Amino acid sequence: MFARRTQWPTAVNELTRRVRERRERGEPILDLTESNPTRCAFEYPRDVILTPFLSSENLRYEPLPQGMRSAREAIARYYVERGARVDPDRLVLTASTSEAYTFLFRLLADPGDRVLVPRPSYPLFGFLADLNDVELDAYRLAYDGRWRIDVESVRAALGPRTRAVVLVNPNNPTGSFVKRSEWEQILACCAKQGVVVISDEVFLDYAYAEDAERVGTLLREEGVDVLTFVLGGVSKLLGLPQMKLAWIGVTGPEAMVREALLRLEIIGDTYLSVSTPIARALPQWMRVREGLRGQILGRVRANREYLRQSVERLSGCRYLDAEGGWYAILHLSDVRDDEAFAIELLEHEGVLVHPGYFFDFEGEGCFVLSLLPPPEVFQEGIRRILRRVETR
């Protein structure tokens, strides 16, 4: 009755079951997996965000395949601030970055074609690939005091049916940015094999410090002979995941860009998924971007520093250094089963963390923590984790 593409395991994993039971019993949880900023006690400018919805202009529907021009112009102005000259006509609005991936997988790949994604990385890629009849291959992110792309693994994974290489800049959850030397090597590989680049830049504005070795947005790269798609969205940029709006920016050889935009226009016209009131509100929301970003960035920097200082005194416990993003990785060398220890933390300390296998880490002992929770929640959670480590 059901399609093979949706034959995913539906059994609830043990950690999820324990979390559900604990909540049903009314027992508290210090949730260090919370990645929804609207639940993390940030201050949102209520009037600025909500007033645009009262405009009578929202009662008129304008079905535009690439999305409302005023919204695309606001996004283009944002990129100008980042040093990129972006034509609004080279931007396509979508309802989410997940939908943007769907548009691109449909644009680029026939059933059975392959896309390269980083490992470790966000688990959503597998579901998106299944839904779009695309096969995934992984290239490796290696850690040797800092995260780096194993470019040789990119070369080794490229095959005759590879259609795209996905760069997540910075990566989730490793928080590692693409470096200039890595980009140049990957660009050469893609140019040689006629492979497209998809650059997911939703966390780009959340760097902890400057680094001249990084590439910024790939929309800033001029004269590139590889078709490149750049993804962004308000979920991370404005900390508004409920306001479903994202975009695809297109750059590369002129003829390829024109053809890609023509095809994306048809895909966009088929779905017309972007809400008119949200698109109309975006220019006003973008004016408060720095205030929202400043709150979130200040929080993640402070929580990161607390974690870094807290683990320094413990042997067998280390923070894997990151350059940006909303997450931290804690590595415990004595742990042999990620899920078992995550359940132990939940049951004995009331702390919830992500076991590393959720993000496809190599080996055991990695745990992913959100840096978004309020400091009092985050700090108490870290104290309890380290207390558990010391008593093992």
N, C-alpha and C positions, 0 to 999 in steps of 0.2 A: 504493500500500500504506500509506503513512504520511500522517498528517494535515498539512494545510497549515500549521497553527499551529506545527509543529516543523520547518519548512523553513528552518532557520538556516544560515548559512555554516559549513561544518565544516572548511574548510582551515585549517591552522595558520598563524598570522601569522608574519612573518619574525622578529620579536623573540623570540617564544616558541620558534621553531625553533632560533635561535642559543643561547638559554639552555639548551635541552635538550642540544644538541651540546656545549656547554661543560661541562656537568655529566657527560656521558658520557665526556668526556676527562679527568675528574678535576680540572679547573681551578677554582680558588676563585672565588666570587662574593660581593661585598659587597652583600647584598640589602637595598636601601632601599625595597623594596615590602612587606616582611614585616609583616603586620597581625594575625598570630596571636600573642596575648600569651603563650600557653603555650610558644612557641618563642623567647621574648625574655628569658630569664634572670630572671624575677620569682620571688620566693619565695612559694609557696603553702602555707597551713597544712594539711599533708597529713592530719592526723588529723581536723580539723574537716570537711574536705571528704569524706573517704572513710568515716569511721565510720558515718554515717547509713545507708549501704548494707548494713550488717550487721544491721540491725533485722529481726526476724522479721515485723514488720508489713508489710514489703515483699512477703511471700509471699501477701498477700491483695489481690485486685484489686477496686477500687471504680470502676466505669465512670461517671464524673461528667462530663456534657457541658461544664460551665463550668470543670472542673478542681477539684482538691482544695481544700476550704475553708481548711484551715490555710495552704496556700501563698498563696491569695488574701488572707487576713488579713495575712500577712507583707508582701505587696506594698502593701496598704492602709496599714500602719504606716509603710512607707518614704515614701509620699506625704504622710502627716501631717507627717513631718519636713521636707517641702518646702512645707508650708503649704496642702496640699490635703486636704479631708475627702472620702475615697473610700469608698463602700459596697462591701464585698467582693462583693456580689451584682451589682455593675456592672462586674466584671472577668471576662474570659474568658481562660483559659490556652490557649496554642498551643505547638507544638514549636519554633517559630522566628518571627522577625519576617517572614520570607518567607512562612511559612504564614499569619501574621496578615493580610498583604496579600491573600493568596489568599482567605481567608475574607471579607474586606471587599469585594474586587472581585466575588466571587460574590453577596454580599449586595446590593450597590448597583447593579451594571451588567448589562444585557443585552448580548448580542453586538453589537459595533459602537458601544456607548456609549463615552464619552471621559472621561479622567482627566487633570488638569493636574499636571505634575511640574516641579521646578526644573531649570534648565540653567545651569551644569554640575551634575552630580550623579552618583549611583551608577549604574553601568551595568546593575545587576540589574533595574531597572524594566522595561526592554524585554522581557526574558524572561518576567517575571511577567505583563506585559500580554498577550503572545502566548499564554501558557498559559491565560489566562482570557478570551480573545476580547475584550479591551479595547483601545481605541485610545488612544494617548498624544498629548497636546499639551504643549508646553513653555512655561513662563514664564521670564523672564530674571533672572539674578542679575548685577548690574553691579558693577564694581570701580572706585572713584575714590579710592583710598587706604584704603577699607574696603568690604567687600561689603555690598550692599543689595538688597532685592527691588525689581525694577522693577514697581511695582503696576499701571502702565498696561498692561504686557504681560500681566498676569493678566486685567485687564478685557477686553483685546482677544482673548484666547484662549478666554474663556468662550463657549460656544455652546449651542444647544438640546439637544444630547445630552451635555453635560458633567454628570457625576454627582458628581465629587469633586475637590477641590484638595488635593494632598499638600504639606504643609509638613515639611521636615526641619530639626529644631531641636535642636542646630546642624546645619547642612548638611554633608554629606560629598561632596567633600573641602574645601570652602572654609572650613569652621569658623566660619561666620557664623550668629549667633542671630537669631531673629525679633524685631524691635523692636515696641514697643507701638503706634507710629503705623502700622506696616505691618499688624499684626494687625487693628487697628480698621478699616482700609480694606478689607482682604481679607474680614473678617467681614461688612461691609456689602454687598460684592459678592455673597457667597455667600447671604446672607439674601434679597437681592433676587431672585436667580435660583433659589432652592431647592436650592442645591448643598451637599453635605456637606464637612466638613474632616477630613482624616486627618493627624494630627501624629505624625511619627516622631521620638521623643525618646530614642533609644538612647544618644546621646552627651551627654545633658543634664547629667550630673554632671562633665563634663570641661571646665569653663570655666577659662580662664587667669586671669581677674580678674573682679571684680564689675562690673556695669553696670546702673544703674537704668533704662535705656531698654529693656531686654529684657523679654519676657514669659517666665515660667517655664513649668512644665508647664501645658498647657491644661486639665488636670483641676482646676486652681485657679480657673479662670474661672467665676464664678457668674452666673446669669441670662442666659446666652448663648442666643440664639434660633436657633442653627444646630446641627444634630446633628453631634457631634464625636467622633472616635475617636482615642485616644492609644495609641501603641505603645511598649513597652519590653521589655527582655530581659536575661538574665544574661550573654549573650555579651560585652557591653560593660560593664554595670553591675558585674559581678563578675570580668570578664576570664576567663570560663569558656565559650568557644564550643563546647566538646565536650559540655557539659551542656545539652542542648537544651530550653530553656524560655524562653518569651516570653509576652506578654500584650497584651490589648486592653482599654483602659478606655473607658467610654462615658459621655458627658455631653451635655447639651442639653435641649431641650423634653421634658417628662416623658413625654408620649404617644409621641413618637418613640423615646425611649430604651427604653421598655417593648417596643415593637414590634421594635426592633433586637435586643434581648436575646433575645426569643422566637425570632427567626429564627436568630440566632447559636447558640442552644442546639441547634437542630436540625442546623445545620452541624457544630457540635462533636460532637454525638452520632453523626453519620455517620462521623467520622474517629477520635475518641477517641485522639488521637495523642500525648498527653503521658504520659511515663513516670511510673508511680507512685513508684518509688524517688527520682527526681529531684524530683518535686513534694513528696514527704514530707521531703526533705532541705533544701528551700529555707529554711524558717525558721531553721535552724541556720547555713546559709551567709550569710544576711543579717546575722548578728551580726558577721561579719568583713568586711563590705562596706567599711568605711572604711579598713581596713588595706590591702586589695587596691587600692582606688581610689587611696589615697595613694601607693602605689608607682608605679602607672601614671601618675598625674597629675604626680608629681615627675619622672619620666623624660621625658614629652613636653614639659614646660616647659623642662627643661634642654637637651634636644636642639633645641627651637625657638629658644632664646636663642643657642645656639652657631651655628645656621644664620643667624640674623638678624645677629649680629655679623660672621660670616665674609663675608657678601656685601656689607657696607657699603662695602668698599674697591674693589669692582669696578664699573666702568661697564657698562651693558648687562645687568646681572644684578641681580635684585631678588627679595626675598621678599615675596609678597603677604600682607599682614597678616591674621591670623586671630584669632578670639576663643576658640576651643576645639576639641575633637576630638583625633584621633590623627594628623592628616596636615598636611603643609605643601606649599605650592605655590611652586615656583621658576620665575620667568619670565626667559627669555633672549631679549633683543630681536633678536639676530642669527640666531637659529635659524629656518629656513624649513620644516623638515620634522621634526616631533617624533619619528617612529619612526626616521628615519635617525640623528638625534643620539643617541637611546637605544641604538641598535645600536653606534654609535661609542663610547659610554661603556662598554658591555659588552665590546666587543672589545679596546679599547685600555687601559681602566682597570679592568676587572673589576667594574664597578659596575652594578647593576640598578635602574632607576627606571621609573615609569609614564609613558609619553607622554600628553600632555593629552587626545588624542582618545579615550582609553579612557573619559573622563568627560564627553565632549561639550563641551569648551571651544570657544569661538569663536576661530578663528584658530590660529596655530602659536606655539610657543615656551614653552608651559606644561608643567611636569613635576611630578608628584605624588610626594611622598616620605612614607613612614611615619616617624613620630616614635617608634615603639616599640623599634627595635633598641637593644642595649646601647650606651652612650656611645662605647666604643672603636671599635665597628663604624660607628656613625653618623658620628662625627667623621672617621675615615679616609675614609669614602665621600664626605663633603662636600669634604675636601681634594682628593681625586682629581677630583671634578667640576669644582671651581674651577680646578684645574691644567689640565684639558682646555679650559675656557672661555678661559683666558689664552693658550693656544697656538694658538687658532683664527685 
